[in-house]
Amino acid sequence: MNASEQLDATFAALADPTRRAILARLMSGEASVNELAQPFSMSQPAISKHLKVLERAGLIERRRDEQRRPRRLDARPLADASAWLENYRRFWEESFERLDSLLDEMKSQQKAQPPIKRGKQR
């Protein structure tokens, strides 16, 4: 999978709140399918489908432990997504800094101009 496809797969996997919740759970350590399914009101096959999406995206790994096949988080694709988003964060930061400078310049110009005298109104 190339970098662009990996990024697409990561964001597609993160688009679902159930998958995000599974990843959050796996941050505390590996878990079995039954353990991951426990907080959700859905069948084990439905959870397994979510796990397959996360595995294809490279966000989780399956380990074989005798009869158990626990899953664990692999955060490397999240680091790549974060780096991609960082470019946009910098763009917005620089845009806001330019806007702040422009507003400061406008305030300075406004202070430098004499107040407008208004005639008496009838």
Jmol script that loads the backbone (N, CA, C; Angstrom):
load data "model"
ATOM      1  N   MET A   1       0.857  -1.174   0.000  1.00  0.00           N
ATOM      2  CA  MET A   1       0.000   0.000   0.000  1.00  0.00           C
ATOM      3  C   MET A   1       0.904   1.239   0.000  1.00  0.00           C
ATOM      4  N   ASN A   2       0.675   2.148  -0.951  1.00  0.00           N
ATOM      5  CA  ASN A   2       1.491   3.365  -0.976  1.00  0.00           C
ATOM      6  C   ASN A   2       0.998   4.354   0.092  1.00  0.00           C
ATOM      7  N   ALA A   3       1.733   5.446   0.259  1.00  0.00           N
ATOM      8  CA  ALA A   3       1.428   6.399   1.335  1.00  0.00           C
ATOM      9  C   ALA A   3       0.032   7.005   1.189  1.00  0.00           C
ATOM     10  N   SER A   4      -0.361   7.320  -0.031  1.00  0.00           N
ATOM     11  CA  SER A   4      -1.680   7.911  -0.256  1.00  0.00           C
ATOM     12  C   SER A   4      -2.791   6.912   0.073  1.00  0.00           C
ATOM     13  N   GLU A   5      -2.623   5.675  -0.353  1.00  0.00           N
ATOM     14  CA  GLU A   5      -3.616   4.642  -0.052  1.00  0.00           C
ATOM     15  C   GLU A   5      -3.688   4.369   1.452  1.00  0.00           C
ATOM     16  N   GLN A   6      -2.518   4.400   2.113  1.00  0.00           N
ATOM     17  CA  GLN A   6      -2.477   4.183   3.559  1.00  0.00           C
ATOM     18  C   GLN A   6      -3.240   5.288   4.281  1.00  0.00           C
ATOM     19  N   LEU A   7      -3.030   6.522   3.843  1.00  0.00           N
ATOM     20  CA  LEU A   7      -3.733   7.651   4.445  1.00  0.00           C
ATOM     21  C   LEU A   7      -5.241   7.529   4.228  1.00  0.00           C
ATOM     22  N   ASP A   8      -5.645   7.152   3.025  1.00  0.00           N
ATOM     23  CA  ASP A   8      -7.073   6.943   2.735  1.00  0.00           C
ATOM     24  C   ASP A   8      -7.662   5.874   3.654  1.00  0.00           C
ATOM     25  N   ALA A   9      -6.949   4.763   3.805  1.00  0.00           N
ATOM     26  CA  ALA A   9      -7.428   3.662   4.638  1.00  0.00           C
ATOM     27  C   ALA A   9      -7.518   4.083   6.101  1.00  0.00           C
ATOM     28  N   THR A  10      -6.538   4.851   6.553  1.00  0.00           N
ATOM     29  CA  THR A  10      -6.540   5.316   7.946  1.00  0.00           C
ATOM     30  C   THR A  10      -7.739   6.211   8.210  1.00  0.00           C
ATOM     31  N   PHE A  11      -7.950   7.217   7.362  1.00  0.00           N
ATOM     32  CA  PHE A  11      -9.070   8.130   7.581  1.00  0.00           C
ATOM     33  C   PHE A  11     -10.415   7.425   7.406  1.00  0.00           C
ATOM     34  N   ALA A  12     -10.512   6.474   6.480  1.00  0.00           N
ATOM     35  CA  ALA A  12     -11.757   5.719   6.313  1.00  0.00           C
ATOM     36  C   ALA A  12     -12.042   4.906   7.575  1.00  0.00           C
ATOM     37  N   ALA A  13     -11.013   4.307   8.148  1.00  0.00           N
ATOM     38  CA  ALA A  13     -11.196   3.526   9.379  1.00  0.00           C
ATOM     39  C   ALA A  13     -11.599   4.430  10.537  1.00  0.00           C
ATOM     40  N   LEU A  14     -11.021   5.610  10.607  1.00  0.00           N
ATOM     41  CA  LEU A  14     -11.317   6.539  11.700  1.00  0.00           C
ATOM     42  C   LEU A  14     -12.667   7.224  11.552  1.00  0.00           C
ATOM     43  N   ALA A  15     -13.293   7.100  10.397  1.00  0.00           N
ATOM     44  CA  ALA A  15     -14.573   7.776  10.149  1.00  0.00           C
ATOM     45  C   ALA A  15     -15.714   7.197  10.979  1.00  0.00           C
ATOM     46  N   ASP A  16     -15.540   5.999  11.493  1.00  0.00           N
ATOM     47  CA  ASP A  16     -16.619   5.340  12.234  1.00  0.00           C
ATOM     48  C   ASP A  16     -16.382   5.436  13.738  1.00  0.00           C
ATOM     49  N   PRO A  17     -17.388   5.875  14.508  1.00  0.00           N
ATOM     50  CA  PRO A  17     -17.205   6.032  15.961  1.00  0.00           C
ATOM     51  C   PRO A  17     -16.938   4.714  16.695  1.00  0.00           C
ATOM     52  N   THR A  18     -17.486   3.618  16.188  1.00  0.00           N
ATOM     53  CA  THR A  18     -17.220   2.323  16.824  1.00  0.00           C
ATOM     54  C   THR A  18     -15.745   1.962  16.688  1.00  0.00           C
ATOM     55  N   ARG A  19     -15.195   2.182  15.500  1.00  0.00           N
ATOM     56  CA  ARG A  19     -13.777   1.864  15.290  1.00  0.00           C
ATOM     57  C   ARG A  19     -12.882   2.772  16.122  1.00  0.00           C
ATOM     58  N   ARG A  20     -13.270   4.049  16.245  1.00  0.00           N
ATOM     59  CA  ARG A  20     -12.480   4.953  17.098  1.00  0.00           C
ATOM     60  C   ARG A  20     -12.525   4.484  18.552  1.00  0.00           C
ATOM     61  N   ALA A  21     -13.692   4.006  18.992  1.00  0.00           N
ATOM     62  CA  ALA A  21     -13.826   3.505  20.365  1.00  0.00           C
ATOM     63  C   ALA A  21     -12.983   2.243  20.565  1.00  0.00           C
ATOM     64  N   ILE A  22     -12.937   1.390  19.567  1.00  0.00           N
ATOM     65  CA  ILE A  22     -12.099   0.185  19.651  1.00  0.00           C
ATOM     66  C   ILE A  22     -10.638   0.580  19.782  1.00  0.00           C
ATOM     67  N   LEU A  23     -10.201   1.542  18.976  1.00  0.00           N
ATOM     68  CA  LEU A  23      -8.805   2.002  19.070  1.00  0.00           C
ATOM     69  C   LEU A  23      -8.523   2.601  20.439  1.00  0.00           C
ATOM     70  N   ALA A  24      -9.467   3.355  20.969  1.00  0.00           N
ATOM     71  CA  ALA A  24      -9.284   3.952  22.301  1.00  0.00           C
ATOM     72  C   ALA A  24      -9.147   2.854  23.350  1.00  0.00           C
ATOM     73  N   ARG A  25      -9.952   1.809  23.226  1.00  0.00           N
ATOM     74  CA  ARG A  25      -9.852   0.694  24.174  1.00  0.00           C
ATOM     75  C   ARG A  25      -8.486   0.020  24.058  1.00  0.00           C
ATOM     76  N   LEU A  26      -7.989  -0.167  22.829  1.00  0.00           N
ATOM     77  CA  LEU A  26      -6.718  -0.854  22.619  1.00  0.00           C
ATOM     78  C   LEU A  26      -5.518  -0.024  23.080  1.00  0.00           C
ATOM     79  N   MET A  27      -5.729   1.266  23.337  1.00  0.00           N
ATOM     80  CA  MET A  27      -4.643   2.083  23.882  1.00  0.00           C
ATOM     81  C   MET A  27      -4.232   1.571  25.261  1.00  0.00           C
ATOM     82  N   SER A  28      -5.154   0.930  25.980  1.00  0.00           N
ATOM     83  CA  SER A  28      -4.832   0.437  27.321  1.00  0.00           C
ATOM     84  C   SER A  28      -4.269  -0.984  27.291  1.00  0.00           C
ATOM     85  N   GLY A  29      -4.171  -1.584  26.125  1.00  0.00           N
ATOM     86  CA  GLY A  29      -3.588  -2.918  26.012  1.00  0.00           C
ATOM     87  C   GLY A  29      -4.388  -3.805  25.090  1.00  0.00           C
ATOM     88  N   GLU A  30      -3.803  -4.950  24.751  1.00  0.00           N
ATOM     89  CA  GLU A  30      -4.470  -5.847  23.812  1.00  0.00           C
ATOM     90  C   GLU A  30      -5.743  -6.429  24.413  1.00  0.00           C
ATOM     91  N   ALA A  31      -6.643  -6.860  23.503  1.00  0.00           N
ATOM     92  CA  ALA A  31      -7.933  -7.391  23.936  1.00  0.00           C
ATOM     93  C   ALA A  31      -8.439  -8.392  22.910  1.00  0.00           C
ATOM     94  N   SER A  32      -9.266  -9.324  23.383  1.00  0.00           N
ATOM     95  CA  SER A  32      -9.893 -10.310  22.498  1.00  0.00           C
ATOM     96  C   SER A  32     -11.104  -9.674  21.818  1.00  0.00           C
ATOM     97  N   VAL A  33     -11.632 -10.368  20.820  1.00  0.00           N
ATOM     98  CA  VAL A  33     -12.826  -9.887  20.127  1.00  0.00           C
ATOM     99  C   VAL A  33     -13.977  -9.750  21.118  1.00  0.00           C
ATOM    100  N   ASN A  34     -14.138 -10.743  22.000  1.00  0.00           N
ATOM    101  CA  ASN A  34     -15.221 -10.681  22.994  1.00  0.00           C
ATOM    102  C   ASN A  34     -15.052  -9.473  23.911  1.00  0.00           C
ATOM    103  N   GLU A  35     -13.842  -9.194  24.332  1.00  0.00           N
ATOM    104  CA  GLU A  35     -13.598  -8.035  25.201  1.00  0.00           C
ATOM    105  C   GLU A  35     -13.892  -6.735  24.463  1.00  0.00           C
ATOM    106  N   LEU A  36     -13.535  -6.698  23.189  1.00  0.00           N
ATOM    107  CA  LEU A  36     -13.783  -5.488  22.399  1.00  0.00           C
ATOM    108  C   LEU A  36     -15.270  -5.307  22.108  1.00  0.00           C
ATOM    109  N   ALA A  37     -16.001  -6.408  21.975  1.00  0.00           N
ATOM    110  CA  ALA A  37     -17.428  -6.345  21.658  1.00  0.00           C
ATOM    111  C   ALA A  37     -18.272  -5.973  22.871  1.00  0.00           C
ATOM    112  N   GLN A  38     -17.761  -6.224  24.064  1.00  0.00           N
ATOM    113  CA  GLN A  38     -18.537  -6.072  25.299  1.00  0.00           C
ATOM    114  C   GLN A  38     -19.267  -4.731  25.449  1.00  0.00           C
ATOM    115  N   PRO A  39     -18.623  -3.571  25.238  1.00  0.00           N
ATOM    116  CA  PRO A  39     -19.353  -2.322  25.481  1.00  0.00           C
ATOM    117  C   PRO A  39     -20.361  -1.935  24.392  1.00  0.00           C
ATOM    118  N   PHE A  40     -20.407  -2.699  23.309  1.00  0.00           N
ATOM    119  CA  PHE A  40     -21.272  -2.331  22.188  1.00  0.00           C
ATOM    120  C   PHE A  40     -22.499  -3.232  22.129  1.00  0.00           C
ATOM    121  N   SER A  41     -23.593  -2.678  21.671  1.00  0.00           N
ATOM    122  CA  SER A  41     -24.800  -3.469  21.496  1.00  0.00           C
ATOM    123  C   SER A  41     -24.870  -3.945  20.047  1.00  0.00           C
ATOM    124  N   MET A  42     -23.877  -4.753  19.685  1.00  0.00           N
ATOM    125  CA  MET A  42     -23.852  -5.339  18.348  1.00  0.00           C
ATOM    126  C   MET A  42     -23.262  -6.739  18.440  1.00  0.00           C
ATOM    127  N   SER A  43     -23.496  -7.500  17.414  1.00  0.00           N
ATOM    128  CA  SER A  43     -23.055  -8.893  17.410  1.00  0.00           C
ATOM    129  C   SER A  43     -21.543  -8.994  17.254  1.00  0.00           C
ATOM    130  N   GLN A  44     -21.016 -10.154  17.602  1.00  0.00           N
ATOM    131  CA  GLN A  44     -19.583 -10.391  17.424  1.00  0.00           C
ATOM    132  C   GLN A  44     -19.187 -10.320  15.949  1.00  0.00           C
ATOM    133  N   PRO A  45     -20.014 -10.848  15.007  1.00  0.00           N
ATOM    134  CA  PRO A  45     -19.667 -10.702  13.592  1.00  0.00           C
ATOM    135  C   PRO A  45     -19.580  -9.231  13.154  1.00  0.00           C
ATOM    136  N   ALA A  46     -20.453  -8.387  13.703  1.00  0.00           N
ATOM    137  CA  ALA A  46     -20.397  -6.956  13.355  1.00  0.00           C
ATOM    138  C   ALA A  46     -19.095  -6.339  13.871  1.00  0.00           C
ATOM    139  N   ILE A  47     -18.706  -6.683  15.090  1.00  0.00           N
ATOM    140  CA  ILE A  47     -17.434  -6.192  15.640  1.00  0.00           C
ATOM    141  C   ILE A  47     -16.281  -6.714  14.800  1.00  0.00           C
ATOM    142  N   SER A  48     -16.365  -7.971  14.379  1.00  0.00           N
ATOM    143  CA  SER A  48     -15.304  -8.558  13.554  1.00  0.00           C
ATOM    144  C   SER A  48     -15.130  -7.798  12.244  1.00  0.00           C
ATOM    145  N   LYS A  49     -16.236  -7.318  11.669  1.00  0.00           N
ATOM    146  CA  LYS A  49     -16.135  -6.515  10.438  1.00  0.00           C
ATOM    147  C   LYS A  49     -15.379  -5.218  10.713  1.00  0.00           C
ATOM    148  N   HIS A  50     -15.673  -4.582  11.839  1.00  0.00           N
ATOM    149  CA  HIS A  50     -14.941  -3.362  12.198  1.00  0.00           C
ATOM    150  C   HIS A  50     -13.458  -3.663  12.396  1.00  0.00           C
ATOM    151  N   LEU A  51     -13.169  -4.789  13.023  1.00  0.00           N
ATOM    152  CA  LEU A  51     -11.771  -5.168  13.256  1.00  0.00           C
ATOM    153  C   LEU A  51     -11.033  -5.404  11.942  1.00  0.00           C
ATOM    154  N   LYS A  52     -11.723  -6.001  10.965  1.00  0.00           N
ATOM    155  CA  LYS A  52     -11.095  -6.224   9.651  1.00  0.00           C
ATOM    156  C   LYS A  52     -10.744  -4.902   8.976  1.00  0.00           C
ATOM    157  N   VAL A  53     -11.621  -3.912   9.090  1.00  0.00           N
ATOM    158  CA  VAL A  53     -11.333  -2.592   8.517  1.00  0.00           C
ATOM    159  C   VAL A  53     -10.091  -2.000   9.191  1.00  0.00           C
ATOM    160  N   LEU A  54     -10.039  -2.110  10.510  1.00  0.00           N
ATOM    161  CA  LEU A  54      -8.891  -1.582  11.254  1.00  0.00           C
ATOM    162  C   LEU A  54      -7.611  -2.338  10.909  1.00  0.00           C
ATOM    163  N   GLU A  55      -7.717  -3.650  10.717  1.00  0.00           N
ATOM    164  CA  GLU A  55      -6.540  -4.444  10.324  1.00  0.00           C
ATOM    165  C   GLU A  55      -6.061  -4.071   8.933  1.00  0.00           C
ATOM    166  N   ARG A  56      -6.990  -3.929   7.982  1.00  0.00           N
ATOM    167  CA  ARG A  56      -6.598  -3.546   6.613  1.00  0.00           C
ATOM    168  C   ARG A  56      -5.922  -2.180   6.592  1.00  0.00           C
ATOM    169  N   ALA A  57      -6.349  -1.302   7.483  1.00  0.00           N
ATOM    170  CA  ALA A  57      -5.746   0.034   7.564  1.00  0.00           C
ATOM    171  C   ALA A  57      -4.407  -0.007   8.304  1.00  0.00           C
ATOM    172  N   GLY A  58      -4.085  -1.153   8.889  1.00  0.00           N
ATOM    173  CA  GLY A  58      -2.820  -1.277   9.610  1.00  0.00           C
ATOM    174  C   GLY A  58      -2.857  -0.668  11.002  1.00  0.00           C
ATOM    175  N   LEU A  59      -4.056  -0.379  11.500  1.00  0.00           N
ATOM    176  CA  LEU A  59      -4.189   0.273  12.805  1.00  0.00           C
ATOM    177  C   LEU A  59      -4.189  -0.712  13.973  1.00  0.00           C
ATOM    178  N   ILE A  60      -4.492  -1.970  13.671  1.00  0.00           N
ATOM    179  CA  ILE A  60      -4.409  -2.999  14.710  1.00  0.00           C
ATOM    180  C   ILE A  60      -3.723  -4.232  14.137  1.00  0.00           C
ATOM    181  N   GLU A  61      -3.166  -5.018  15.032  1.00  0.00           N
ATOM    182  CA  GLU A  61      -2.536  -6.282  14.659  1.00  0.00           C
ATOM    183  C   GLU A  61      -3.217  -7.407  15.410  1.00  0.00           C
ATOM    184  N   ARG A  62      -3.256  -8.564  14.787  1.00  0.00           N
ATOM    185  CA  ARG A  62      -3.811  -9.749  15.436  1.00  0.00           C
ATOM    186  C   ARG A  62      -2.650 -10.642  15.827  1.00  0.00           C
ATOM    187  N   ARG A  63      -2.684 -11.091  17.060  1.00  0.00           N
ATOM    188  CA  ARG A  63      -1.634 -11.964  17.562  1.00  0.00           C
ATOM    189  C   ARG A  63      -2.276 -13.307  17.878  1.00  0.00           C
ATOM    190  N   ARG A  64      -1.514 -14.364  17.718  1.00  0.00           N
ATOM    191  CA  ARG A  64      -2.042 -15.693  18.055  1.00  0.00           C
ATOM    192  C   ARG A  64      -1.462 -16.106  19.396  1.00  0.00           C
ATOM    193  N   ASP A  65      -2.359 -16.393  20.334  1.00  0.00           N
ATOM    194  CA  ASP A  65      -1.961 -16.777  21.682  1.00  0.00           C
ATOM    195  C   ASP A  65      -2.772 -18.020  22.044  1.00  0.00           C
ATOM    196  N   GLU A  66      -2.284 -19.187  21.604  1.00  0.00           N
ATOM    197  CA  GLU A  66      -2.982 -20.467  21.761  1.00  0.00           C
ATOM    198  C   GLU A  66      -4.392 -20.355  21.181  1.00  0.00           C
ATOM    199  N   GLN A  67      -5.433 -20.436  21.994  1.00  0.00           N
ATOM    200  CA  GLN A  67      -6.800 -20.370  21.489  1.00  0.00           C
ATOM    201  C   GLN A  67      -7.256 -18.940  21.247  1.00  0.00           C
ATOM    202  N   ARG A  68      -6.639 -18.001  21.911  1.00  0.00           N
ATOM    203  CA  ARG A  68      -7.014 -16.583  21.812  1.00  0.00           C
ATOM    204  C   ARG A  68      -6.317 -15.927  20.630  1.00  0.00           C
ATOM    205  N   ARG A  69      -6.954 -14.930  20.069  1.00  0.00           N
ATOM    206  CA  ARG A  69      -6.323 -14.118  19.017  1.00  0.00           C
ATOM    207  C   ARG A  69      -6.514 -12.651  19.372  1.00  0.00           C
ATOM    208  N   PRO A  70      -5.785 -12.196  20.378  1.00  0.00           N
ATOM    209  CA  PRO A  70      -5.981 -10.805  20.810  1.00  0.00           C
ATOM    210  C   PRO A  70      -5.523  -9.802  19.759  1.00  0.00           C
ATOM    211  N   ARG A  71      -6.153  -8.639  19.797  1.00  0.00           N
ATOM    212  CA  ARG A  71      -5.766  -7.529  18.917  1.00  0.00           C
ATOM    213  C   ARG A  71      -4.997  -6.517  19.752  1.00  0.00           C
ATOM    214  N   ARG A  72      -4.112  -5.796  19.070  1.00  0.00           N
ATOM    215  CA  ARG A  72      -3.402  -4.708  19.736  1.00  0.00           C
ATOM    216  C   ARG A  72      -3.240  -3.548  18.757  1.00  0.00           C
ATOM    217  N   LEU A  73      -3.093  -2.392  19.317  1.00  0.00           N
ATOM    218  CA  LEU A  73      -2.986  -1.155  18.543  1.00  0.00           C
ATOM    219  C   LEU A  73      -1.633  -1.068  17.855  1.00  0.00           C
ATOM    220  N   ASP A  74      -1.625  -0.617  16.614  1.00  0.00           N
ATOM    221  CA  ASP A  74      -0.403  -0.249  15.900  1.00  0.00           C
ATOM    222  C   ASP A  74      -0.599   1.199  15.473  1.00  0.00           C
ATOM    223  N   ALA A  75       0.007   2.108  16.182  1.00  0.00           N
ATOM    224  CA  ALA A  75      -0.258   3.539  15.999  1.00  0.00           C
ATOM    225  C   ALA A  75       0.545   4.179  14.871  1.00  0.00           C
ATOM    226  N   ARG A  76       1.376   3.431  14.178  1.00  0.00           N
ATOM    227  CA  ARG A  76       2.187   4.045  13.107  1.00  0.00           C
ATOM    228  C   ARG A  76       1.351   4.761  12.048  1.00  0.00           C
ATOM    229  N   PRO A  77       0.255   4.169  11.547  1.00  0.00           N
ATOM    230  CA  PRO A  77      -0.558   4.911  10.570  1.00  0.00           C
ATOM    231  C   PRO A  77      -1.158   6.191  11.146  1.00  0.00           C
ATOM    232  N   LEU A  78      -1.424   6.206  12.444  1.00  0.00           N
ATOM    233  CA  LEU A  78      -1.941   7.427  13.074  1.00  0.00           C
ATOM    234  C   LEU A  78      -0.881   8.523  13.079  1.00  0.00           C
ATOM    235  N   ALA A  79       0.377   8.132  13.242  1.00  0.00           N
ATOM    236  CA  ALA A  79       1.468   9.114  13.199  1.00  0.00           C
ATOM    237  C   ALA A  79       1.564   9.729  11.806  1.00  0.00           C
ATOM    238  N   ASP A  80       1.390   8.907  10.776  1.00  0.00           N
ATOM    239  CA  ASP A  80       1.420   9.427   9.400  1.00  0.00           C
ATOM    240  C   ASP A  80       0.254  10.382   9.152  1.00  0.00           C
ATOM    241  N   ALA A  81      -0.926  10.030   9.657  1.00  0.00           N
ATOM    242  CA  ALA A  81      -2.100  10.905   9.498  1.00  0.00           C
ATOM    243  C   ALA A  81      -1.885  12.212  10.253  1.00  0.00           C
ATOM    244  N   SER A  82      -1.308  12.117  11.425  1.00  0.00           N
ATOM    245  CA  SER A  82      -1.035  13.313  12.220  1.00  0.00           C
ATOM    246  C   SER A  82      -0.040  14.229  11.504  1.00  0.00           C
ATOM    247  N   ALA A  83       0.977  13.646  10.904  1.00  0.00           N
ATOM    248  CA  ALA A  83       1.960  14.446  10.155  1.00  0.00           C
ATOM    249  C   ALA A  83       1.294  15.133   8.967  1.00  0.00           C
ATOM    250  N   TRP A  84       0.390  14.445   8.294  1.00  0.00           N
ATOM    251  CA  TRP A  84      -0.324  15.036   7.164  1.00  0.00           C
ATOM    252  C   TRP A  84      -1.183  16.211   7.642  1.00  0.00           C
ATOM    253  N   LEU A  85      -1.882  16.019   8.757  1.00  0.00           N
ATOM    254  CA  LEU A  85      -2.723  17.081   9.313  1.00  0.00           C
ATOM    255  C   LEU A  85      -1.894  18.262   9.820  1.00  0.00           C
ATOM    256  N   GLU A  86      -0.684  17.992  10.260  1.00  0.00           N
ATOM    257  CA  GLU A  86       0.193  19.042  10.784  1.00  0.00           C
ATOM    258  C   GLU A  86       0.431  20.136   9.741  1.00  0.00           C
ATOM    259  N   ASN A  87       0.532  19.766   8.483  1.00  0.00           N
ATOM    260  CA  ASN A  87       0.711  20.766   7.413  1.00  0.00           C
ATOM    261  C   ASN A  87      -0.453  21.746   7.392  1.00  0.00           C
ATOM    262  N   TYR A  88      -1.649  21.260   7.587  1.00  0.00           N
ATOM    263  CA  TYR A  88      -2.828  22.121   7.579  1.00  0.00           C
ATOM    264  C   TYR A  88      -2.912  22.958   8.854  1.00  0.00           C
ATOM    265  N   ARG A  89      -2.477  22.390   9.962  1.00  0.00           N
ATOM    266  CA  ARG A  89      -2.448  23.170  11.201  1.00  0.00           C
ATOM    267  C   ARG A  89      -1.509  24.362  11.027  1.00  0.00           C
ATOM    268  N   ARG A  90      -0.341  24.117  10.437  1.00  0.00           N
ATOM    269  CA  ARG A  90       0.603  25.217  10.194  1.00  0.00           C
ATOM    270  C   ARG A  90       0.015  26.247   9.242  1.00  0.00           C
ATOM    271  N   PHE A  91      -0.681  25.787   8.196  1.00  0.00           N
ATOM    272  CA  PHE A  91      -1.319  26.701   7.252  1.00  0.00           C
ATOM    273  C   PHE A  91      -2.283  27.630   7.988  1.00  0.00           C
ATOM    274  N   TRP A  92      -3.149  27.061   8.842  1.00  0.00           N
ATOM    275  CA  TRP A  92      -4.124  27.874   9.559  1.00  0.00           C
ATOM    276  C   TRP A  92      -3.448  28.782  10.565  1.00  0.00           C
ATOM    277  N   GLU A  93      -2.419  28.306  11.224  1.00  0.00           N
ATOM    278  CA  GLU A  93      -1.691  29.147  12.172  1.00  0.00           C
ATOM    279  C   GLU A  93      -1.092  30.363  11.468  1.00  0.00           C
ATOM    280  N   GLU A  94      -0.458  30.130  10.323  1.00  0.00           N
ATOM    281  CA  GLU A  94       0.132  31.232   9.561  1.00  0.00           C
ATOM    282  C   GLU A  94      -0.951  32.183   9.051  1.00  0.00           C
ATOM    283  N   SER A  95      -2.087  31.650   8.634  1.00  0.00           N
ATOM    284  CA  SER A  95      -3.188  32.499   8.166  1.00  0.00           C
ATOM    285  C   SER A  95      -3.696  33.389   9.293  1.00  0.00           C
ATOM    286  N   PHE A  96      -3.851  32.823  10.493  1.00  0.00           N
ATOM    287  CA  PHE A  96      -4.313  33.614  11.635  1.00  0.00           C
ATOM    288  C   PHE A  96      -3.272  34.658  12.039  1.00  0.00           C
ATOM    289  N   GLU A  97      -1.994  34.325  11.937  1.00  0.00           N
ATOM    290  CA  GLU A  97      -0.942  35.296  12.250  1.00  0.00           C
ATOM    291  C   GLU A  97      -0.988  36.465  11.265  1.00  0.00           C
ATOM    292  N   ARG A  98      -1.202  36.170   9.973  1.00  0.00           N
ATOM    293  CA  ARG A  98      -1.321  37.250   8.975  1.00  0.00           C
ATOM    294  C   ARG A  98      -2.546  38.107   9.265  1.00  0.00           C
ATOM    295  N   LEU A  99      -3.642  37.471   9.648  1.00  0.00           N
ATOM    296  CA  LEU A  99      -4.858  38.220   9.981  1.00  0.00           C
ATOM    297  C   LEU A  99      -4.619  39.104  11.205  1.00  0.00           C
ATOM    298  N   ASP A 100      -3.948  38.573  12.229  1.00  0.00           N
ATOM    299  CA  ASP A 100      -3.620  39.376  13.414  1.00  0.00           C
ATOM    300  C   ASP A 100      -2.774  40.593  13.029  1.00  0.00           C
ATOM    301  N   SER A 101      -1.787  40.383  12.166  1.00  0.00           N
ATOM    302  CA  SER A 101      -0.932  41.497  11.728  1.00  0.00           C
ATOM    303  C   SER A 101      -1.747  42.552  10.986  1.00  0.00           C
ATOM    304  N   LEU A 102      -2.618  42.102  10.113  1.00  0.00           N
ATOM    305  CA  LEU A 102      -3.466  43.035   9.355  1.00  0.00           C
ATOM    306  C   LEU A 102      -4.372  43.827  10.299  1.00  0.00           C
ATOM    307  N   LEU A 103      -4.974  43.159  11.265  1.00  0.00           N
ATOM    308  CA  LEU A 103      -5.847  43.847  12.222  1.00  0.00           C
ATOM    309  C   LEU A 103      -5.054  44.854  13.056  1.00  0.00           C
ATOM    310  N   ASP A 104      -3.840  44.479  13.493  1.00  0.00           N
ATOM    311  CA  ASP A 104      -2.994  45.417  14.238  1.00  0.00           C
ATOM    312  C   ASP A 104      -2.654  46.633  13.386  1.00  0.00           C
ATOM    313  N   GLU A 105      -2.357  46.405  12.119  1.00  0.00           N
ATOM    314  CA  GLU A 105      -2.035  47.501  11.197  1.00  0.00           C
ATOM    315  C   GLU A 105      -3.242  48.419  11.020  1.00  0.00           C
ATOM    316  N   MET A 106      -4.421  47.858  10.874  1.00  0.00           N
ATOM    317  CA  MET A 106      -5.632  48.657  10.709  1.00  0.00           C
ATOM    318  C   MET A 106      -5.929  49.476  11.968  1.00  0.00           C
ATOM    319  N   LYS A 107      -5.704  48.892  13.143  1.00  0.00           N
ATOM    320  CA  LYS A 107      -5.912  49.623  14.397  1.00  0.00           C
ATOM    321  C   LYS A 107      -4.936  50.781  14.507  1.00  0.00           C
ATOM    322  N   SER A 108      -3.687  50.563  14.108  1.00  0.00           N
ATOM    323  CA  SER A 108      -2.685  51.626  14.158  1.00  0.00           C
ATOM    324  C   SER A 108      -3.055  52.768  13.223  1.00  0.00           C
ATOM    325  N   GLN A 109      -3.522  52.441  12.031  1.00  0.00           N
ATOM    326  CA  GLN A 109      -3.928  53.454  11.066  1.00  0.00           C
ATOM    327  C   GLN A 109      -5.130  54.229  11.581  1.00  0.00           C
ATOM    328  N   GLN A 110      -6.039  53.537  12.221  1.00  0.00           N
ATOM    329  CA  GLN A 110      -7.236  54.186  12.743  1.00  0.00           C
ATOM    330  C   GLN A 110      -6.870  55.164  13.863  1.00  0.00           C
ATOM    331  N   LYS A 111      -5.925  54.779  14.717  1.00  0.00           N
ATOM    332  CA  LYS A 111      -5.495  55.665  15.802  1.00  0.00           C
ATOM    333  C   LYS A 111      -4.755  56.881  15.271  1.00  0.00           C
ATOM    334  N   ALA A 112      -4.042  56.725  14.156  1.00  0.00           N
ATOM    335  CA  ALA A 112      -3.260  57.812  13.583  1.00  0.00           C
ATOM    336  C   ALA A 112      -4.136  58.852  12.879  1.00  0.00           C
ATOM    337  N   GLN A 113      -5.320  58.497  12.476  1.00  0.00           N
ATOM    338  CA  GLN A 113      -6.203  59.442  11.783  1.00  0.00           C
ATOM    339  C   GLN A 113      -6.927  60.299  12.807  1.00  0.00           C
ATOM    340  N   PRO A 114      -7.074  61.603  12.491  1.00  0.00           N
ATOM    341  CA  PRO A 114      -7.820  62.467  13.406  1.00  0.00           C
ATOM    342  C   PRO A 114      -9.284  62.043  13.421  1.00  0.00           C
ATOM    343  N   PRO A 115      -9.930  62.239  14.529  1.00  0.00           N
ATOM    344  CA  PRO A 115     -11.350  61.857  14.599  1.00  0.00           C
ATOM    345  C   PRO A 115     -12.171  62.676  13.610  1.00  0.00           C
ATOM    346  N   ILE A 116     -13.202  62.097  13.123  1.00  0.00           N
ATOM    347  CA  ILE A 116     -14.097  62.767  12.166  1.00  0.00           C
ATOM    348  C   ILE A 116     -15.032  63.663  12.950  1.00  0.00           C
ATOM    349  N   LYS A 117     -15.021  64.960  12.557  1.00  0.00           N
ATOM    350  CA  LYS A 117     -15.913  65.912  13.214  1.00  0.00           C
ATOM    351  C   LYS A 117     -17.260  65.850  12.533  1.00  0.00           C
ATOM    352  N   ARG A 118     -18.233  65.728  13.304  1.00  0.00           N
ATOM    353  CA  ARG A 118     -19.588  65.666  12.769  1.00  0.00           C
ATOM    354  C   ARG A 118     -20.301  66.971  13.111  1.00  0.00           C
ATOM    355  N   GLY A 119     -21.031  67.454  12.154  1.00  0.00           N
ATOM    356  CA  GLY A 119     -21.801  68.679  12.382  1.00  0.00           C
ATOM    357  C   GLY A 119     -23.000  68.372  13.270  1.00  0.00           C
ATOM    358  N   LYS A 120     -23.583  69.460  13.742  1.00  0.00           N
ATOM    359  CA  LYS A 120     -24.789  69.289  14.561  1.00  0.00           C
ATOM    360  C   LYS A 120     -25.917  68.783  13.672  1.00  0.00           C
ATOM    361  N   GLN A 121     -26.623  67.841  14.202  1.00  0.00           N
ATOM    362  CA  GLN A 121     -27.750  67.300  13.454  1.00  0.00           C
ATOM    363  C   GLN A 121     -29.029  67.905  13.987  1.00  0.00           C
ATOM    364  N   ARG A 122     -29.948  68.170  13.118  1.00  0.00           N
ATOM    365  CA  ARG A 122     -31.223  68.745  13.538  1.00  0.00           C
ATOM    366  C   ARG A 122     -32.299  67.763  13.524  1.00  0.00           C
TER     367      ARG A 122
END
end "model"
wireframe off; spacefill off
backbone 0.3
color backbone group
